[in-house]
């Protein structure tokens, strides 16, 4: 058995544990079940020894989060998230790769606790297509009182019996950051925590609320390729999977319903009952979402413009420059 000191546990928990007054444990089928009791040192120790496996709720009891996770289930997950890691590094944001059962995780540890809404506006632009981002909610609500959870690192996955390490790219391959569990725990005291920006692009709050879903006012900017054809905003929208992209910003059920992310248009600034719906457009229409409380809707381009508080021209310039969402 590896000797794990309280000092090692503190460094590990400061990086990877969200909520302290509750957690979830993983059963043999891979599903998580709420424990309904505080997360103690003993519970974390048992997780690290492989006796049990637990998941941590990202948003803590104060409504803040101390880390974010990009989660890829693709077989190419490590490579895909390595590229995201490089993009984050270019923006001055340190992040750390972790192998997982089907792909990989990329974790960003925060220097100070941040609101989930701020963390999402800050980091979601770096999230590759097809990758899930946690936290999935802008805030806790009556319908989601605990929010999303992720498996605590370095524990044994109950389905595979395997433990997945943090890794780094070295000499053309991925290698663990440390050779033993004790060394990997010690490594947590050396990780860089990202400074959280004081603000991120805010939501648009001064839009009129029409009684029917609104169509986009198209920006005249277009990209011309070597063959002379132009890419318009309508073309770009038609090339996207709007429900898949919106689901990275809004937790949707099987019907495409979720809580509206534009809280300024709801009582107390939060949509506590699902009033937002994402759906696939019916050609030639490109509208793909609608909020029944705000009575506003539009295209995927609209959604991203409102979410980040950008002008149509600025958002289109970001897309043409290769930006992804």
Secondary structure as UniProt FT lines:
FT   HELIX           6..16
FT   STRAND          24..26
FT   TURN            28..29
FT   STRAND          32..34
FT   HELIX           41..48
FT   TURN            49..50
FT   STRAND          54..57
FT   TURN            61..62
FT   STRAND          64..72
FT   TURN            75..76
FT   HELIX           77..90
FT   TURN            91..92
FT   STRAND          96..99
FT   STRAND          104..115
FT   HELIX           116..123
FT   HELIX           124..126
FT   TURN            129..130
FT   STRAND          132..134
FT   TURN            143..144
FT   STRAND          149..151
FT   TURN            153..154
FT   TURN            158..160
FT   STRAND          166..170
FT   TURN            171..172
FT   STRAND          173..176
FT   HELIX           181..187
FT   HELIX           188..190
FT   STRAND          223..224
FT   TURN            226..227
FT   STRAND          230..231
FT   HELIX           233..239
FT   HELIX           242..246
FT   TURN            247..249
FT   TURN            254..255
FT   STRAND          257..258
FT   HELIX           263..265
FT   HELIX           267..269
FT   STRAND          276..278
FT   TURN            283..284
FT   STRAND          289..291
FT   TURN            292..295
FT   STRAND          296..298
FT   HELIX           300..308
FT   HELIX           312..320
FT   TURN            321..322
//
